[in-house]
Amino acid sequence: MVSEYTYCPQTDFFIERVDRDEGYDMLSFHIHHKFEIYYEIAGARRYFIEDSAYIVNAGSVVLIGENQIHKTASLGDTPSSRIVLNFSREYLEKVTAVFPEVDFFSFLTEEHNHLLSNISVKQQNHIQGMLVQLLSLEGKESPECEARRKMLLATLLLELKDLCRQQQEQGGENGRVSNHIVDQIQAYIAQHYTEKLTLTGIASRFYISPYYLSRLFKKSTNLSLVEYINGVRIKAAQNLIEKTGDSIAFVAEQTGFMTTAHFRRVFKDATGLSPQQYRQYYKRINK
C-alpha cells in the first residue's frame, strides 16, 4: 500500500492547496509530531480524528493537535478543494518567547475544538484569506518573508482560538458522528491493544457478526478495524520511542505487533519515518 503524505515530517512549516475533480480517500490514517490546520474551500469530507468522525463542509476548519491520528474520506464522488497547514511548536518559539503569557497551542488539541463549523461567511473568508497569504509566501526564504510567515501564523492561531471560544459559547461544534457500539469497541481496544486482536475475536466479544462489525466500524470512523488498532499501537509506540531507550524490537513487542518488520512498515506508513528515524528526529527537535 502506498501512502500519500500531505506534509514533510522533517520540515517545521508546510502549507499546500489541493483541488480535486473527483472523490478521494486517504489510503491510511496518518500521524505527525506537529499541529495541523485544515480548511475546506469547496465540497465536503468526512474527517476522522482520534476516536471521532466529523462531517466537514465548505468553510469549516479542522484543528488537529500533535500526535493525533487522523484521516479523511470523500462523501460521494464530487470535487473538493482544501488548504492544509502543518507546523511544529518549535517553529514559533521566538514569537511565543516574546509573549510568554499567551497560550498559542493548547486549544488545537482539545476535542471540542476539532471542528470549527459555527462560523460566519465573513469569518470563513477572513481565515481563508490568511491561509492564502501564507500560501503566497511559499518558497520565499528571505528574513523578511520568514518574519511575515511566522507573525501571520501566530495571528491566525489567535484568531482561531477566539473563534473556538465563540463556538463554545454558542453551543459547541456540529458535525460529529458517533455510534454506541463503536464507542465501546474503541474503549476495549484502548485497554487491550497490547494483546492479539482480530476482527472475529472482537465481533464475538460484542455479540455481532464480523461482517457487521467491519461495515459499522468503517462507516463510523473511515478506518478499517485493523487500521484503527494499528493507529492506537503506533501512538503508544511513539510514546515509548520518545521517552525510553528501548530497542525497536522491544517497542514493537510491547505495543502488540507480532513482528518487528510489520511494526517498522506500519510505523513508516503512519508517520513518514522509520522508528529509528523518528527517534533521531524527536531528539533533534527537543535539544
Residue frames relative to the residue before (quaternion, step in Angstrom):
aa qw qx qy qz dx dy dz
M 1.0000 0.0000 0.0000 0.0000 0.00 0.00 0.00
V 0.2653 -0.7657 0.5700 0.1357 3.58 -0.87 0.96
S 0.2475 -0.7684 0.5734 0.1398 3.57 -0.86 0.94
E 0.2315 -0.7479 0.6053 0.1439 3.57 -1.08 0.75
Y 0.1843 -0.8176 0.5395 0.0803 3.56 -0.49 1.17
T 0.2117 -0.7678 0.5920 0.1235 3.56 -1.04 0.77
Y 0.7135 0.3117 -0.2482 0.5763 3.54 1.12 0.65
C 0.3275 -0.6909 0.5943 0.2493 3.54 -1.30 0.26
P 0.3808 -0.7740 0.4478 0.2352 3.62 -0.38 1.14
Q 0.6789 0.4810 -0.3074 0.4617 3.60 1.15 -0.42
T 0.6546 0.5189 -0.3010 0.4600 3.61 1.25 -0.19
D 0.4279 -0.7364 0.4678 0.2362 3.58 -0.87 0.93
F 0.7829 0.1326 -0.0963 0.6002 3.60 1.23 -0.31
F 0.1014 0.7828 -0.6044 0.1082 3.56 -0.91 0.96
I 0.0798 0.7822 -0.6157 0.0523 3.58 -0.98 0.82
E 0.1070 0.7869 -0.6047 0.0609 3.57 -1.07 0.71
R 0.2672 -0.7080 0.6240 0.1948 3.51 -1.34 0.40
V 0.0505 -0.7802 0.6233 0.0177 3.57 -1.04 0.85
D 0.1118 -0.7646 0.6335 0.0398 3.56 -0.95 0.99
R 0.0831 -0.8094 0.5813 0.0109 3.58 -0.72 1.08
D 0.3970 -0.7339 0.5106 0.2075 3.55 -1.02 0.88
E 0.7852 0.1645 -0.0892 0.5903 3.59 1.25 -0.27
G 0.7155 -0.4513 0.3131 0.4317 3.56 -1.30 0.16
Y 0.0315 -0.7884 0.6144 -0.0038 3.54 -1.17 0.65
D 0.1204 -0.7773 0.6151 0.0540 3.57 -0.94 0.95
M 0.4588 -0.6436 0.5312 0.3053 3.58 -0.94 0.85
L 0.4921 -0.7009 0.4345 0.2789 3.57 -0.89 0.93
S 0.7936 -0.0151 0.0111 0.6082 3.59 1.14 -0.50
F 0.6226 -0.4848 0.4338 0.4349 3.54 -1.31 0.18
H 0.0315 -0.7715 0.6200 0.1390 3.53 -1.29 0.06
I 0.1797 -0.7629 0.6195 0.0435 3.50 -1.33 0.39
H 0.0634 0.8066 -0.5856 0.0488 3.59 -0.96 0.74
H 0.5343 -0.6467 0.4600 0.2911 3.51 -1.25 0.64
K 0.5739 0.5449 -0.3790 0.4797 3.55 0.93 1.01
F 0.4925 -0.5901 0.5326 0.3544 3.52 -1.35 0.14
E 0.1384 -0.7860 0.5955 0.0920 3.55 -1.23 0.47
I 0.1069 -0.7386 0.6622 0.0668 3.53 -1.15 0.80
Y 0.0640 -0.7988 0.5976 -0.0285 3.56 -0.71 1.15
Y 0.0525 -0.8063 0.5891 -0.0035 3.57 -0.72 1.07
E 0.2747 -0.7623 0.5693 0.1389 3.58 -0.75 1.12
I 0.2510 -0.7922 0.5426 0.1221 3.58 -0.44 1.25
A 0.7930 -0.0735 0.1011 0.5962 3.57 0.90 -0.98
G 0.7212 0.3990 -0.3134 0.4717 3.56 -1.15 0.64
A 0.3251 -0.7135 0.5782 0.2256 3.55 -1.29 -0.36
R 0.1050 -0.7911 0.6019 0.0290 3.55 -1.12 0.73
R 0.3193 -0.6532 0.6281 0.2773 3.51 -1.36 0.19
Y 0.1012 -0.8176 0.5669 0.0011 3.56 -0.71 1.10
F 0.1858 -0.7759 0.5973 0.0815 3.56 -0.81 1.10
I 0.0565 0.7806 -0.6190 0.0651 3.58 -0.85 1.02
E 0.8323 -0.0563 -0.0051 0.5514 3.55 -0.67 1.14
D 0.8132 -0.2359 0.1898 0.4971 3.63 -0.63 -1.10
S 0.6967 0.4623 -0.2579 0.4842 3.60 1.22 0.18
A 0.2218 -0.7358 0.6206 0.1554 3.52 -1.32 0.44
Y 0.1337 -0.8029 0.5805 0.0243 3.56 -1.05 0.82
I 0.3412 -0.6752 0.6077 0.2417 3.54 -1.25 0.54
V 0.1155 -0.8140 0.5692 0.0078 3.57 -0.60 1.20
N 0.1202 -0.8104 0.5730 0.0236 3.56 -0.48 1.23
A 0.6974 -0.4470 0.3425 0.4432 3.57 -1.29 0.26
G 0.7676 0.3142 -0.2595 0.4947 3.57 -0.88 0.97
S 0.5922 0.5645 -0.3668 0.4427 3.58 1.27 -0.12
V 0.2493 -0.7430 0.6060 0.1363 3.52 -1.26 0.62
V 0.1705 -0.7613 0.6180 0.0965 3.56 -0.99 0.88
L 0.1351 -0.7919 0.5942 0.0392 3.57 -0.88 1.01
I 0.0484 -0.8124 0.5799 -0.0379 3.57 -0.76 1.07
G 0.3531 -0.7570 0.5180 0.1840 3.56 -0.86 0.98
E 0.7150 -0.4198 0.3320 0.4497 3.53 -1.34 0.03
N 0.8687 0.0824 -0.0757 0.4826 3.58 -1.07 0.87
Q 0.4540 0.6494 -0.4862 0.3686 3.59 0.99 0.73
I 0.4540 -0.6952 0.4917 0.2624 3.57 -0.81 1.05
H 0.1422 0.7999 -0.5763 0.0887 3.57 -0.96 0.81
K 0.0132 0.7732 -0.6313 0.0591 3.51 -1.27 0.57
T 0.1875 -0.7784 0.5841 0.1337 3.59 -1.09 0.62
A 0.0706 -0.7677 0.6349 0.0511 3.53 -1.29 0.46
S 0.5406 -0.6390 0.4436 0.3203 3.55 -1.18 0.58
L 0.2844 -0.6895 0.6305 0.2149 3.52 -1.36 0.34
G 0.7968 -0.0716 0.0113 0.5999 3.55 0.26 1.26
D 0.5564 -0.6221 0.4464 0.3227 3.55 -1.29 0.33
T 0.3295 0.7622 -0.4780 0.2864 3.56 0.63 1.18
P 0.6054 -0.5660 0.4072 0.3838 3.63 -1.16 0.49
S 0.0268 0.7850 -0.6189 0.0049 3.56 -1.21 0.48
S 0.1230 -0.7643 0.6286 0.0748 3.55 -1.30 0.48
R 0.0717 0.8064 -0.5845 0.0548 3.53 -1.02 0.73
I 0.2485 -0.7006 0.6401 0.1943 3.52 -1.38 0.33
V 0.0462 -0.7904 0.6102 0.0285 3.58 -0.90 0.87
L 0.1015 -0.7904 0.6041 0.0005 3.54 -0.98 0.96
N 0.0589 -0.7722 0.6324 0.0188 3.58 -0.91 0.98
F 0.1307 0.7863 -0.5994 0.0734 3.57 -1.01 0.73
S 0.4253 -0.6975 0.5206 0.2482 3.53 -1.17 0.63
R 0.6300 -0.5111 0.4258 0.4006 3.54 -1.27 0.36
E 0.6594 0.5413 -0.3054 0.4230 3.55 1.00 -0.88
Y 0.5572 0.6350 -0.3888 0.3677 3.60 1.12 -0.60
L 0.7696 0.3291 -0.1780 0.5175 3.60 1.06 -0.72
E 0.2978 0.8082 -0.4825 0.1589 3.60 1.21 0.26
K 0.6453 0.5109 -0.3395 0.4552 3.62 1.03 -0.64
V 0.6420 0.5080 -0.3203 0.4766 3.58 1.06 -0.72
T 0.6992 0.4709 -0.2837 0.4571 3.58 0.81 -0.97
A 0.5959 0.5660 -0.3661 0.4364 3.60 1.14 -0.54
V 0.6363 0.5236 -0.3225 0.4657 3.58 1.13 -0.63
F 0.7802 0.2191 -0.1064 0.5761 3.60 1.15 -0.67
P 0.0440 -0.8576 0.5119 0.0214 3.63 0.58 1.11
E 0.6449 0.5348 -0.3262 0.4379 3.59 1.17 -0.45
V 0.6476 0.5099 -0.3099 0.4739 3.61 1.27 -0.20
D 0.2561 -0.7469 0.5971 0.1414 3.59 -0.89 0.99
F 0.1704 -0.8318 0.5247 0.0619 3.58 -0.28 1.27
F 0.7994 0.4229 -0.1427 0.4021 3.59 1.07 -0.69
S 0.6366 0.6088 -0.3677 0.2982 3.60 0.79 -0.94
F 0.6017 0.5810 -0.3722 0.4022 3.63 1.04 -0.62
L 0.5976 0.5963 -0.3556 0.4010 3.59 1.17 -0.57
T 0.7041 0.4777 -0.2465 0.4640 3.56 1.16 -0.61
E 0.5742 0.6281 -0.3776 0.3650 3.59 1.17 -0.50
E 0.5541 -0.6731 0.3879 0.2991 3.54 -0.80 1.12
H 0.6994 0.4797 -0.2933 0.4412 3.60 0.90 -0.85
N 0.6713 0.4726 -0.3070 0.4813 3.60 1.28 -0.03
H 0.3756 0.7599 -0.4809 0.2242 3.62 1.20 0.01
L 0.8011 0.1809 -0.0872 0.5639 3.59 0.97 -0.81
L 0.1360 -0.7582 0.6350 0.0583 3.54 -0.73 1.15
S 0.1101 0.8301 -0.5322 0.1251 3.57 -0.17 1.29
N 0.6794 0.4838 -0.2898 0.4695 3.60 1.17 -0.51
I 0.4451 0.6709 -0.4774 0.3519 3.58 0.71 1.06
S 0.5556 -0.6462 0.4215 0.3100 3.54 -1.08 0.78
V 0.6581 -0.4920 0.3862 0.4191 3.57 -1.30 0.29
K 0.6190 0.5411 -0.3415 0.4555 3.58 1.03 -0.75
Q 0.6670 0.4889 -0.2946 0.4789 3.57 0.96 -0.88
Q 0.6174 0.5466 -0.3349 0.4559 3.57 1.04 -0.80
N 0.6765 0.4955 -0.2874 0.4628 3.56 0.89 -0.96
H 0.6266 0.5393 -0.3324 0.4539 3.55 1.06 -0.75
I 0.6661 0.4866 -0.2975 0.4807 3.59 0.91 -0.90
Q 0.6540 0.5053 -0.3173 0.4651 3.58 0.91 -0.89
G 0.6341 0.5439 -0.3305 0.4391 3.59 0.99 -0.79
M 0.6553 0.4995 -0.3137 0.4718 3.58 0.99 -0.79
L 0.6434 0.5103 -0.3199 0.4725 3.57 1.03 -0.77
V 0.6338 0.5212 -0.3286 0.4676 3.59 1.02 -0.76
Q 0.6210 0.5283 -0.3418 0.4674 3.59 1.04 -0.71
L 0.6485 0.5024 -0.3144 0.4777 3.58 1.01 -0.80
L 0.6203 0.5339 -0.3376 0.4649 3.59 1.04 -0.72
S 0.6572 0.5338 -0.3124 0.4308 3.57 0.98 -0.85
L 0.6657 0.5015 -0.2975 0.4658 3.59 1.21 -0.42
E 0.4248 0.7191 -0.4604 0.3009 3.61 1.27 -0.12
G 0.8158 0.2414 -0.1999 0.4860 3.54 -0.95 0.93
K 0.6268 0.5100 -0.3422 0.4794 3.59 1.26 -0.10
E 0.0970 -0.8690 0.4848 -0.0182 3.55 -0.29 1.29
S 0.3749 0.7235 -0.5078 0.2795 3.62 1.16 0.30
P 0.6395 -0.5249 0.3841 0.4100 3.61 -1.16 0.45
E 0.6435 0.5277 -0.3280 0.4470 3.59 1.02 -0.77
C 0.6693 0.4870 -0.2983 0.4752 3.60 0.95 -0.85
E 0.6396 0.5164 -0.3313 0.4631 3.57 1.00 -0.75
A 0.6308 0.5198 -0.3273 0.4742 3.59 1.05 -0.76
R 0.6465 0.5116 -0.3163 0.4693 3.60 0.94 -0.87
R 0.6496 0.5333 -0.3165 0.4398 3.57 0.94 -0.93
K 0.7052 0.4648 -0.2753 0.4592 3.58 0.82 -0.94
M 0.6669 0.4869 -0.3103 0.4711 3.59 0.96 -0.80
L 0.6417 0.5182 -0.3211 0.4654 3.56 1.05 -0.74
L 0.6418 0.5097 -0.3214 0.4744 3.59 1.00 -0.81
A 0.6513 0.5093 -0.3207 0.4622 3.60 0.92 -0.85
T 0.6445 0.5099 -0.3152 0.4747 3.60 1.00 -0.80
L 0.6269 0.5355 -0.3277 0.4614 3.59 1.00 -0.85
L 0.6503 0.5200 -0.3214 0.4511 3.59 0.93 -0.85
L 0.6639 0.4897 -0.3116 0.4715 3.59 0.93 -0.83
E 0.6217 0.5278 -0.3387 0.4693 3.60 1.05 -0.73
L 0.6840 0.4804 -0.2888 0.4668 3.60 0.88 -0.93
K 0.6109 0.5490 -0.3447 0.4545 3.58 1.04 -0.74
D 0.6709 0.4845 -0.2979 0.4758 3.57 0.97 -0.83
L 0.6377 0.5179 -0.3288 0.4659 3.60 1.03 -0.73
C 0.6130 0.5321 -0.3423 0.4733 3.59 1.07 -0.67
R 0.6415 0.5132 -0.3212 0.4712 3.58 0.98 -0.83
Q 0.6603 0.5046 -0.3100 0.4618 3.59 0.91 -0.88
Q 0.6445 0.5288 -0.3254 0.4461 3.59 0.98 -0.84
Q 0.6488 0.5082 -0.3218 0.4661 3.57 0.98 -0.80
E 0.6488 0.5172 -0.3170 0.4594 3.58 1.00 -0.78
Q 0.6963 0.4599 -0.2611 0.4853 3.58 1.20 -0.57
G 0.7240 -0.4548 0.2431 0.4582 3.59 1.24 0.11
G 0.6216 -0.5898 0.3394 0.3880 3.59 1.21 0.16
E 0.7090 -0.4851 0.3377 0.3846 3.50 -1.41 0.11
N 0.2429 -0.7064 0.6384 0.1859 3.52 -1.34 0.40
G 0.6697 0.5524 -0.3506 0.3512 3.56 -1.24 0.30
R 0.5328 0.6293 -0.4285 0.3693 3.60 1.19 -0.14
V 0.1958 -0.7697 0.6018 0.0840 3.54 -1.00 0.93
S 0.0621 0.8140 -0.5745 0.0592 3.61 -0.84 0.89
N 0.1104 -0.7605 0.6365 0.0650 3.54 -1.32 0.40
H 0.5149 -0.6889 0.4141 0.2981 3.58 -0.77 1.06
I 0.6643 0.4968 -0.3153 0.4609 3.60 0.91 -0.87
V 0.6527 0.5077 -0.3150 0.4658 3.56 0.94 -0.89
D 0.6094 0.5492 -0.3488 0.4531 3.60 1.02 -0.74
Q 0.6704 0.4984 -0.2940 0.4645 3.58 0.95 -0.90
I 0.6526 0.5125 -0.3110 0.4633 3.57 0.99 -0.84
Q 0.6389 0.5191 -0.3267 0.4644 3.57 0.98 -0.80
A 0.6391 0.5134 -0.3225 0.4733 3.58 1.01 -0.78
Y 0.6388 0.5217 -0.3221 0.4648 3.60 1.02 -0.81
I 0.6542 0.5093 -0.3140 0.4627 3.59 0.93 -0.87
A 0.6280 0.5491 -0.3347 0.4384 3.59 0.99 -0.79
Q 0.7055 0.4541 -0.2525 0.4820 3.59 1.10 -0.69
H 0.8105 0.2913 -0.1018 0.4979 3.59 1.09 -0.72
Y 0.3164 0.7933 -0.4860 0.1856 3.63 1.18 0.29
T 0.6214 0.5506 -0.3558 0.4291 3.63 1.13 -0.45
E 0.6392 0.5234 -0.3143 0.4676 3.59 1.28 -0.31
K 0.6026 -0.5183 0.4369 0.4211 3.57 -1.29 0.08
L 0.0265 -0.8074 0.5882 -0.0368 3.58 -0.62 1.17
T 0.0223 -0.7954 0.6055 -0.0132 3.57 -0.91 0.94
L 0.6465 -0.5105 0.4013 0.4005 3.55 -1.26 0.43
T 0.6774 0.4991 -0.2913 0.4551 3.58 0.88 -0.97
G 0.6760 0.5079 -0.2975 0.4433 3.57 0.91 -0.91
I 0.6763 0.4728 -0.2986 0.4794 3.59 0.91 -0.86
A 0.6280 0.5356 -0.3381 0.4521 3.60 0.97 -0.81
S 0.6514 0.5161 -0.3114 0.4609 3.58 0.97 -0.86
R 0.6489 0.5286 -0.3212 0.4431 3.58 0.95 -0.85
F 0.7654 0.3393 -0.1875 0.5137 3.59 1.05 -0.73
Y 0.4701 -0.7354 0.4005 0.2790 3.58 1.31 0.45
I 0.5601 0.5295 -0.4366 0.4641 3.56 0.91 0.98
S 0.5704 -0.5989 0.4252 0.3676 3.59 -1.18 0.37
P 0.6044 -0.5606 0.4107 0.3896 3.61 -1.12 0.55
Y 0.6292 0.5415 -0.3344 0.4462 3.58 0.99 -0.80
Y 0.6765 0.4823 -0.2950 0.4721 3.59 0.89 -0.94
L 0.6390 0.5266 -0.3269 0.4556 3.59 0.97 -0.85
S 0.6541 0.5274 -0.3147 0.4417 3.57 0.90 -0.94
R 0.6960 0.4649 -0.2744 0.4734 3.59 0.86 -0.96
L 0.6570 0.5209 -0.3106 0.4478 3.59 0.95 -0.89
F 0.6796 0.4946 -0.2991 0.4517 3.58 0.88 -0.93
K 0.6574 0.5094 -0.3088 0.4616 3.56 0.96 -0.87
K 0.6625 0.5090 -0.3075 0.4555 3.59 0.95 -0.87
S 0.7213 0.4660 -0.2517 0.4463 3.59 0.94 -0.86
T 0.8310 0.2681 -0.0912 0.4788 3.58 0.97 -0.80
N 0.4131 -0.7017 0.4684 0.3430 3.60 1.25 -0.35
L 0.6815 0.4372 -0.2825 0.5143 3.59 1.27 0.11
S 0.4604 -0.6011 0.5535 0.3470 3.52 -1.21 0.47
L 0.6555 -0.5015 0.3733 0.4237 3.57 -1.23 0.35
V 0.6486 0.5209 -0.3212 0.4527 3.59 0.96 -0.85
E 0.6343 0.5253 -0.3309 0.4608 3.60 0.95 -0.83
Y 0.6688 0.5041 -0.3117 0.4488 3.56 0.91 -0.90
I 0.6458 0.5142 -0.3191 0.4655 3.59 0.91 -0.92
N 0.6554 0.5066 -0.3145 0.4637 3.59 0.93 -0.88
G 0.6292 0.5452 -0.3348 0.4413 3.57 1.03 -0.74
V 0.6423 0.5061 -0.3137 0.4825 3.58 0.97 -0.86
R 0.6720 0.5007 -0.2953 0.4588 3.57 0.94 -0.87
I 0.6435 0.5220 -0.3272 0.4542 3.58 0.99 -0.80
K 0.6297 0.5247 -0.3431 0.4588 3.60 0.98 -0.76
A 0.6542 0.4978 -0.3083 0.4787 3.58 0.99 -0.86
A 0.6459 0.5193 -0.3189 0.4599 3.58 1.01 -0.79
Q 0.6197 0.5368 -0.3475 0.4550 3.59 0.96 -0.78
N 0.6461 0.5301 -0.3176 0.4479 3.55 0.94 -0.88
L 0.6734 0.4841 -0.2966 0.4735 3.60 0.95 -0.87
I 0.6482 0.5187 -0.3240 0.4537 3.58 0.97 -0.83
E 0.6789 0.4966 -0.2858 0.4591 3.58 1.00 -0.84
K 0.8044 0.3592 -0.1424 0.4512 3.58 0.88 -0.97
T 0.7681 0.2804 -0.1747 0.5485 3.63 1.19 -0.26
G 0.4328 -0.6632 0.5372 0.2901 3.51 -1.35 0.13
D 0.2750 0.7960 -0.4996 0.2031 3.57 1.24 0.36
S 0.5607 -0.6006 0.4481 0.3522 3.56 -1.13 0.64
I 0.6259 -0.5431 0.4036 0.3879 3.56 -1.21 0.49
A 0.6272 0.5368 -0.3352 0.4539 3.59 1.01 -0.77
F 0.6676 0.4895 -0.3057 0.4703 3.59 0.96 -0.83
V 0.6212 0.5315 -0.3394 0.4652 3.59 1.01 -0.77
A 0.6361 0.5299 -0.3254 0.4568 3.58 0.97 -0.86
E 0.6746 0.4958 -0.2899 0.4637 3.57 0.88 -0.94
Q 0.6922 0.5012 -0.2768 0.4393 3.59 0.92 -0.94
T 0.7467 0.3902 -0.2198 0.4919 3.59 1.15 -0.47
G 0.6911 -0.5632 0.2573 0.3729 3.55 1.20 0.54
F 0.5150 0.6328 -0.4358 0.3801 3.61 1.20 0.10
M 0.4846 -0.7052 0.4441 0.2656 3.55 -0.90 0.96
T 0.7989 0.0814 -0.0353 0.5949 3.60 1.08 -0.69
T 0.5777 -0.5862 0.4406 0.3585 3.55 -1.20 0.54
A 0.6207 0.5531 -0.3440 0.4364 3.59 1.04 -0.76
H 0.6532 0.4970 -0.3128 0.4780 3.59 0.96 -0.84
F 0.6330 0.5354 -0.3257 0.4546 3.57 0.99 -0.84
R 0.6601 0.5095 -0.3181 0.4511 3.60 0.86 -0.93
R 0.6664 0.5101 -0.3048 0.4504 3.58 0.94 -0.90
V 0.6848 0.4745 -0.2880 0.4722 3.60 0.85 -0.94
F 0.6360 0.5354 -0.3288 0.4481 3.59 0.99 -0.84
K 0.6927 0.4637 -0.2947 0.4672 3.60 0.87 -0.87
D 0.6010 0.5496 -0.3573 0.4574 3.60 1.08 -0.67
A 0.7232 0.4632 -0.2448 0.4501 3.57 0.98 -0.89
T 0.8158 0.2955 -0.1197 0.4825 3.59 0.90 -0.91
G 0.4673 -0.6717 0.4556 0.3506 3.59 1.17 -0.43
L 0.7280 0.3319 -0.2075 0.5628 3.58 1.31 -0.07
S 0.4987 -0.5915 0.5214 0.3600 3.56 -1.22 0.42
P 0.6627 -0.4945 0.3484 0.4415 3.65 -1.13 0.33
Q 0.6720 0.4883 -0.3098 0.4626 3.62 0.95 -0.82
Q 0.6367 0.5121 -0.3256 0.4758 3.59 1.01 -0.77
Y 0.6289 0.5312 -0.3351 0.4582 3.57 1.02 -0.78
R 0.6406 0.5215 -0.3278 0.4585 3.60 0.94 -0.83
Q 0.6698 0.4884 -0.2995 0.4723 3.59 0.93 -0.87
Y 0.6402 0.5235 -0.3171 0.4642 3.58 1.01 -0.85
Y 0.6697 0.4999 -0.3073 0.4551 3.58 0.88 -0.93
K 0.6285 0.5231 -0.3373 0.4664 3.59 1.00 -0.74
R 0.6533 0.5339 -0.3173 0.4329 3.57 0.98 -0.88
I 0.7368 0.4264 -0.2571 0.4574 3.58 0.79 -0.96
N 0.7160 0.4185 -0.2614 0.4939 3.60 1.23 -0.22
K 0.3488 0.7242 -0.5161 0.2958 3.58 1.18 0.42
